[in-house]
Amino acid sequence: MQRRAVTAVLAAAAFVLTAGCSSGDGDPAAGGDRSASPARTGAQSPPSRPAAGQTPPAKGSVEVVRTVATGLDSPWGLAVLPEGDLLVSSRDEATITRIDGESGDKTAVGEVPGVEPAGEGGLMGLALSPDFAADRMVYAYFTSASDNRIVRMRYDAGKPAGEQLGAPDTVFRGIPKGVIHNGGRIAFGPDKMLYAGTGERGDTGLSQDRDSTGGKILRLTPTANRRRATRSPARPSTRTDTAMCRGWPGTARSGCSPRSSARTPGTS
């Protein structure tokens, strides 16, 4: 009797597996519900994939269409101007160059003061303000004598070449610096907040240190004169405060002036 029961169970299991493997929707929950009608099963199928022209290219299929410019010295950051020209930072020269998107002609924009290039540090990421058409602000991440920091400068293309950058205003400072792993990528998100990837200067422990801004993704309000952030003691909360700067994942820090309303539990 036990043998027959085991055989019956195995047969039933094989039937379920066969039905599951032959199901077209690939949904385990749908595969287990054999009472579903064809219409219901169709409704649970995943959405169709994007058209071929919308899918990302396969690995190795990207090719260089043309070279826009050559002869650049330690190019690192790049920002695309509304008209299609490019702003390119030189990590080791601490300068920004404008490159014509069609001809590749170069125009010196200016030198960023306070940059101390060394090793993998120097003038790195660039980003344009989301309101660039109105405020003409260019943001830059660079290594100074004491830290890595983010500044913003007004760009005036009407001034003589090499003199088109205004004085920098500090947006955020106190990011650990080192000979290697200084981070430096910055970009604005759809929320108009500035995101910065910071390095751990070769000390991998900093990435897990919630009291350090090294080895993190920071979310910053793009206003000037923010002091170095330090983390206040975490306290549970059901509110969700959007802080003016926040480590990833969700480690807001004091000195970042938390704004109204959104704090994740366990952060401060």
N, C-alpha and C positions, 0 to 999 in steps of 0.2 A: 504493500500500500504506500509506504513512504517513497519507494522508487517511482511509482506512478505519479505521486504528488510532485516530486522534484522534477520529473520529466515535464509535467504540465506547466510548472512554474517557468522552467527554462524555455519552453516553447512560447509561452506568453511573452517572456522577456525578449526573445528573438523577434517576435512579431512587432513589439513596441519599437525596438531599435530599428527594424526595417522601415517601419512607418516614419520614424523620426528622421532617418537618413534620406528618405525619399521626399520629405517635405520640402517644398520650394521656398518657404520663407525663412528657414534657418533659425526660427525662434523656438528655443526649447519649450517655453510655456505653451506656444501654439502647437508644437509637435505632440505634447502630452495630452492635449485636449482633442480627442478623436471625435467628439460629438460636434465640433465646430462645423458649420456649413461652409461650402466653398466661398460664399460671399464674405463671411466673417474672416476666413483665412486670408482672403485677398486683402481685406481691410487692414490686417495686421502685418502685411509684408512691408519691408523697409522702403523708403522713398527711392525713386529711381536716381541713378547717378547723374552728375552734371554732364552736359554735352562734352564731346571730345575736346572742343576748343577751350573749355573751362577747366579741364583737369590739369594739375601740375605736371610738368614734364617728368619722364622717368629719369632715374639716376643715370648720369652720364650722357644724357641727351642734349644738355645745354651747350651751345656753341657761341663763340665770340663773333658778333655780327660785324663790329668795326671797333677800331681803337680811337677813342675820342681825343686823348692827349698823351704825350710821352714826356720824359725828362723831368718828372716830378720828384722832389726830394722827400723821402719818407712819408708818402701820402698815407693818411690814416682815417680821418673822418670825412664824410661827404654829406652835403645837404643840397637838395634840388630846389632851385629858385622857381617861382611861379611861371616865368617865361621859358624855363627849360635849361637855363645855364646852371652850372654847378659851383658850389663852394667847397673847396678841398683844404683840409688842414694838413700842415707839415708837422709831424710829431717832433722832429729834432730841430727844426728851424723856428718853431713857434709862430708860424705865419699862416695866413689864410689866402688862398688864391682863387680867383673867379675864372672859370673855364667856359668859354663859349660852347654851347651844346652842339652847334653845327660845325663851326670851323676849328674848334679846339684852341683858339687863341687864348692866351693867359693874361690876366690883369691882376696885379698885386693889390689885395684888399687892405692888408695891414698886418702888423705884428701884435700878438696878444701879450701885454705886459704881465710879469709875474711868473711866467712859465720857466721851470728849471728842468730841462730835458736830461735824462740819465737812464741808461738801461732801457727798459720797456716803458718808461714814463716820458711825459712831454705833453704837447698839445694833441688831444685825441678826438673824442666825439664832438660832432656838430649837430645842431637841430635848429630849425626855424620855429619861431613862435606861431601858434595856430592863428594868431591875428597879425601875421607878418605884413600883410598888405597895409595895415594901419599903423602898427608900432615899429616895424622894421627891426625887430629884435632877433639877434642870433645868439644861441646858447652854445657854450663850449665847456667841455670837461678837460681839465688839465692837471698836471703835477706841478706843485709849487715847491718852495724850499722846505716846507714843513708838512704838507699833506697833499691829497688830491681834493679838488674842489670843482664846483660848477659856477660859472659866471654867465652873465648876459651882457651883450653890447649892442648898441644901435649901429646899424649899417647904412651908410649914406653913399650910394654909388655916384652921386654928383660931385663928390670931393675928389681931389687929385689921387691918382693911383698910389697905394701904399699908405694913405691917410684916411681911409674910409670907415675905420672902426672907432666908435666912441669909447670912452673910458669904461672899463668893466665894472659891473655891480655884482657882488657876490650873492649867489642864490643859496648855496650850501657849501660848507667846508668841514674839515675834520675827518675826511675819508682816509683810512690808512694808506700810506705810500710805501713803495719798496723798489728794489731794482727790477723785480719781475712782478707780474700779476697785479697790475694797477687798475684793471677794469677799463672803463672809459666810454662804453656805448650809451648814448642817450637818445630818447625818442619821446614824442608826445603821443599820448593815447587819445582815443575818441572822447574821453572825459576832459580833455584839455589839461590833464595833469602831466607832469614831466616824470618819465621813468628813467632810472639810471642803473646800469649794471656795474657794481663795484668789485674790485679784486681783493684777494686775501694776502697779497704781498709775499706769497710763498709759505705763509703760515696757515695751513688748512684748518686749524682749530678756530680761526676767526669766523669761518663760515657758519659754525654752530654756536658761536658766542653771541648771545642776544644783547650784550652790552656793547658790541662793536658794529660799526656800519660796513665793515669789510666783508667781502664775499656775499653780498646781498643784492636784491633788487629793491631799490628805493622808489617810493612814490612821493613826488614833491609838488607843492604848489609852486608855480613859476614866478614867484615874487622875490625881490632882492632882500639882502641883509638877514638871512636866516643864520642863526648861530649853530654851532655844532650840536648835534642831537645826542642826548644820553637817555638811556631807557629808565623809566621809573618802575617801581615794583609793580608786577602784574597783579591785577585784581579782577576776579570774575565779574562779568557784567552781561546783562541781556541786551543792553543798548548797542548800537553800532555807530560809533563816531568815526567820521572820515578825518584822519589826521593829516597835517600838512606834510608830513613825511612818514613813511612806513616801510619797515623792512619786510622781506618776504620770508615766510608767510605770516603776515598779520602782526609783526612786532612793531607796534607804534612806539615812539620814543618821546620822552618829555623834552621840552625845548623846541618841539615841532608845532606847538600851539594847536592842539586838537580842536577841530571845528565842530559845528553842530552835527550832527546826529548819526553816527553809526560806528559803534565799537563792537568788535567780535568778542565773544566770551574768552576770558583768559588773557586779554591784551590790555594795554593801558595807553 
